[in-house]
């Protein structure tokens, strides 16, 4: 199932809403990686308190947290601020 992606812009500021269908699907995880890499966000907001989770590797993040675990791991690994939505 395709993610829901919406973009909103006001001047130089832009918000990208990425709504995934939570899963362990590698295509979806790679789409999240690509979105973060291309958008280069200042902050990423995640649901369910996941911003507090810590993972030691990408594999662990996916295994224990599906796409949201990956998002948290990848965001922190790249030094991007993360918070609750």
FENVEN-V874492 format. One record per pair of residues at least 12 apart in sequence whose C-alpha atoms are under 7 Angstrom apart, sorted by the first residue. I is the first residue (numbers start at 1). J is the second residue. D is the distance in Angstrom with one decimal. If there is no record, write none. Layout:
BEGIN
[[I,J,D] [I,J,D]]
END
This chain:
BEGIN
[[3,18,6.8] [3,19,5.5] [3,20,4.7] [3,21,6.6] [4,18,5.8] [4,19,4.8] [4,20,6.5] [5,17,5.5] [5,18,4.7] [5,19,6.3] [6,18,6.8] [22,66,6.7] [22,67,5.9] [23,66,5.4] [23,67,5.8] [24,62,6.5] [24,66,4.7] [24,67,6.0] [29,67,5.7] [42,80,6.1] [42,81,6.4] [43,80,5.8] [43,81,4.6] [43,82,5.5] [44,81,6.3] [44,82,4.9] [44,83,6.4] [45,82,5.7] [45,83,4.9] [45,84,5.2] [45,85,5.0] [46,83,6.4] [46,84,5.3] [46,85,5.5] [47,84,5.9] [47,85,5.6] [49,84,6.2] [50,72,6.9] [51,72,6.2] [51,82,6.0] [51,83,5.5] [51,84,6.2] [55,73,6.2] [58,70,6.3] [58,73,6.5] [61,73,6.3]]
END
